[in-house]
């Protein structure tokens, strides 16, 4: 099956994974049965396509139609900073597009104020940048669990300026949930300092 061949690495432009969501159900079922398609979040990836942000974004194709943008833990998963994209899938409309369906069991659609600088494109699909994703997780009124904290710690490694840049932004920009964000940020950096001290002293961290 030509569509499942290993992507070429010769081109400087990253190849686009096939749109498996557009395949007939019978064709997808046969490919899964023969091991050519494997689960990837809520979708699939070809066995010859390693898990990368572009491939994971492609697996979200049915949720990112119409210019929607993966956000929160879903975006963290795209970047490889979460084990799964969360439930429900979190996406946002871009620009001034109105929300038609705000919430289903599978997907929550918000209308965040996103600029082009907040968004990274993986071909035709998009996710919030690591910096914006960390900010959204810290400000999220829905809660902030272990998966969110781990995602923030992994994502901040991709942020220019690291925690210092996040801290400055949280403390100088007005946004709903800023108090929550400051508390969560203080807790994360405090925990990181404790782990660092324990590692130097050789003491256990759990």
Beta strands, then each sheet from edge to edge (+ up, - down):
strand 1: 37-40
strand 2: 43-46
strand 3: 69-70
strand 4: 89-92
strand 5: 107-110
strand 6: 119-122
strand 7: 125-128
sheet 1: 1+ 2-
sheet 2: 5+ 4+ 3- 7- 6+
end
